[in-house]
Amino acid sequence: NQWDSLPGTYLQRQIDPSMRADGTSQGVFTNTQNTLSISLSKLFTLPIARPSSYSYPLPLEIASGLSFKGYWQTMNPRGKLRMGMNVNCDIGVMLHIGIDYDILRKAVCREFYCGLSVKDALGTKVVWLHSPTDYQEKVDRTEYFGISYCDKTGILGAAWTVTVAGERSYATAFHGGIEAQYWGMVAFRAGLSDKTPTIGVGISYKKYCLDYAFSFDDLAYSPLRLSLGYAF
């Protein structure tokens, strides 16, 4: 829909419902968005020195990634073609630390994951072609950070994962959740996404996985998420 005026920015209107449009629109126009991404990542594995009495070294892994993105958008307000273009990148790093080793299973049974990523790190602007005012739109940077603790010792018959994370853009939002996985196949999840309760369940078999999630958010476009994955 096309409105005569809207307060604030698009993200601010998403966060604050009182800033959203109310009333009758002035008309409609089409808006088409396209993205092209290329991603690179690398995993570095380092041993953690331990006393000889423990015999098994614990892993220290550092994963880093870089994603280049091309973006273009077309719209036709009042029948006049406008085209916006932007190039940007995302960067991230994750640290994995094993803190206990199960000799019978020959695997790390307690571990930490710490992660940090920056979305749209270049700070470039969307340049609009065919704009009578040479309009440029700032792309805001978003930072994500979090830590997870995984316990696979079999407490109550499950493998447990507890996660706390944050997201910083216009404002800082915090997220948290817990997952219990049984028989290495079925996982149950619950958490809070910026004060919004969420629940989910996942099933994995060999290289296939199916996940269902629900968010108790009245303002979301869709509170449901369904994903199918294949490991290769």
Disulfide bonds with the S-S distance in Angstrom:
none
